Amino acid sequence: MLTACGGAGPPDEASTKDSGGSDEDSLAVVAAFYPLAYAVERVAGDRVELTTLTAPGADPHTLELSPGDVRTVAEADLVVYSGGMQAPVDSVVHATRDVHALDVAPLLDLKRTGAGVDEEVSDAEGTPHPVDPHWWLDLDRYAVAAGVIADELSLLDPAGADAYRRGAEALAGDLGELAAEYEDGLAQCRQQIVVTSHEAFGYLTDAHGLVQVGISGLAPEAEPSPARMADIAAVVREHDVDTVYAEVILGSQLAETIASETGARVLVLDPVEGITSASPGSNYLEVMRSNLEALRDGQGCS
């Protein structure tokens, strides 16, 4: 059984689908947000009872934990989180005695952020993360995370080790196929600059020779200043960027503002931070394939 905490919202695959793992012998696993929940689901199947702390449609960057959420963390057999992504989760894990937690972030060689993605754009204000926490948009890192989760579950449930290994290998295979589609689909693109609502796509753009320019920084709740908005608009005009990307959870206001000032159009590029009924797909793989089609269209790839 998979459930979600952290507020109301339309159901998503990871938070509502009954996996059949609700018997007393199932491991109680808490995942901090959707990409981790999807990885756990693919790795463990019905061997665990999975709870996702971030509700569908909620921004994981601004998660607030209720007393019930804290209790769920304390009672879990395993908490899977990404340190530096959600400060409340970090705090609860560190403050809870005897909690068994897996922080995947230190194991994924995360990329440190620089002063800016483009010298023509002023620094994003208020970015609280010393590294880019959006590692799940790197397909290779996501496969590594699945393997790490499988290893940790195997320590807690040795009888399920083979099943966890097979689950991780199956997900890695799907990610490998998707990576090949991205490599082929983004091999020849007219436009290299990718203007996004927030700086979630650095791993993805770096992998394919593209340059991300985020309207907001790594943390989308940090409102861009008028100076930064002007800088973004100037880059769009100077480099003939004809597409600006919005997000489902964040909405399109920032992208629409830049588009209205520059004559660009708006497409959806989803950072897969959560799945809602408005998402361009019902799970991680579907949304990432939708992202590929959006990039091929918006960047003029052939």
WORA-V447902 format. One record per residue. SS is DSSP state (hx for helix, st for strand, lp for the rest). D_CENTER is the distance of its C-alpha to the mean C-alpha in Angstrom with 2 decimals. Layout:
ss,d_center
SS,D_CENTER
SS,D_CENTER
//
This chain:
ss,d_center
lp,22.41
st,18.91
st,18.73
st,16.56
lp,17.57
lp,16.89
lp,18.50
lp,19.44
lp,17.70
lp,18.02
lp,17.32
lp,14.54
hx,14.99
hx,13.63
hx,15.62
hx,18.90
lp,19.85
lp,22.76
lp,22.37
lp,25.87
lp,25.01
lp,26.72
lp,29.87
lp,30.91
lp,30.26
lp,26.52
st,24.25
st,22.49
st,18.87
st,16.49
st,12.70
lp,11.13
lp,8.18
hx,7.25
hx,5.65
hx,8.55
hx,10.78
hx,10.62
hx,11.48
hx,14.19
hx,15.49
hx,15.93
hx,17.50
hx,19.67
hx,20.56
hx,23.26
hx,24.10
st,21.95
st,21.64
st,17.98
st,17.00
st,13.63
lp,14.11
lp,11.83
lp,13.69
lp,12.75
lp,12.71
lp,12.30
lp,10.32
hx,8.82
hx,10.24
hx,13.60
lp,13.89
lp,17.57
lp,18.97
lp,22.18
hx,25.01
hx,24.18
hx,20.64
hx,22.31
hx,24.81
hx,22.30
hx,20.76
hx,24.33
hx,25.44
lp,22.67
lp,23.62
st,20.23
st,17.32
st,14.11
st,12.02
lp,10.56
lp,13.36
lp,13.12
lp,9.91
lp,12.00
hx,15.70
hx,17.19
hx,15.75
hx,16.97
hx,20.28
hx,20.88
hx,20.26
hx,22.58
hx,25.12
lp,25.38
lp,28.17
lp,27.83
lp,24.21
lp,22.86
st,19.37
st,17.16
st,15.13
lp,13.20
hx,12.59
hx,16.29
hx,16.43
lp,14.01
lp,16.00
lp,13.48
lp,14.63
st,16.67
lp,16.59
lp,19.94
lp,22.03
lp,20.53
lp,19.29
lp,22.65
lp,26.01
lp,26.80
lp,24.06
lp,24.59
lp,22.09
lp,19.39
lp,20.80
lp,19.64
lp,16.70
lp,16.68
lp,14.64
lp,16.86
st,14.12
lp,10.91
lp,8.30
lp,5.34
hx,7.07
hx,5.32
hx,6.28
lp,9.58
hx,11.17
hx,13.74
hx,11.75
hx,9.91
hx,13.54
hx,14.77
hx,12.54
hx,13.98
hx,17.36
hx,17.13
hx,16.34
hx,19.26
hx,21.50
hx,20.95
hx,21.62
hx,24.65
hx,26.07
hx,26.01
lp,27.18
hx,29.21
hx,30.55
hx,27.18
hx,26.44
hx,27.30
hx,25.20
hx,22.11
hx,22.87
hx,23.35
hx,20.09
hx,18.17
hx,20.40
hx,19.89
hx,16.11
hx,16.74
hx,19.29
hx,17.11
hx,14.59
hx,17.76
hx,19.05
hx,16.00
hx,16.23
hx,19.88
hx,19.28
hx,17.15
hx,19.87
hx,22.56
hx,21.08
lp,20.30
lp,23.38
lp,25.52
st,24.16
lp,26.51
lp,24.13
lp,22.02
st,20.72
st,17.44
st,17.50
st,14.22
st,13.93
st,12.05
lp,11.43
lp,7.78
lp,9.25
hx,11.67
hx,10.98
hx,11.28
hx,14.27
hx,15.93
hx,16.05
lp,17.99
lp,20.25
lp,18.71
st,18.57
st,15.89
st,17.56
st,15.47
st,17.49
st,15.82
lp,14.66
lp,11.57
lp,12.12
lp,12.72
lp,15.42
lp,17.57
lp,19.81
lp,20.88
lp,24.60
hx,27.15
hx,27.71
hx,24.15
hx,24.20
hx,27.50
hx,26.24
hx,23.42
hx,26.05
hx,28.39
hx,26.03
hx,25.45
hx,29.23
hx,30.26
lp,28.06
lp,28.60
lp,24.96
lp,25.31
st,21.75
st,19.31
st,15.84
st,14.86
st,11.90
lp,12.57
lp,11.62
lp,13.01
st,15.86
lp,17.86
hx,20.35
hx,19.51
hx,19.23
hx,22.38
hx,24.20
hx,23.76
hx,24.62
hx,27.70
hx,28.93
hx,28.58
lp,29.12
lp,25.75
st,24.08
st,20.67
st,18.24
st,14.82
lp,11.84
lp,8.75
lp,5.24
lp,4.66
lp,4.00
lp,7.42
lp,10.33
lp,13.64
lp,16.92
lp,16.18
lp,13.10
lp,14.27
lp,14.15
lp,14.37
lp,11.80
hx,9.06
hx,11.97
hx,13.61
hx,10.95
hx,10.51
hx,14.31
hx,14.61
hx,12.66
hx,15.21
hx,18.03
hx,17.07
hx,17.02
hx,20.26
hx,21.82
hx,20.78
lp,21.50
lp,24.65
st,23.99
lp,26.79
//
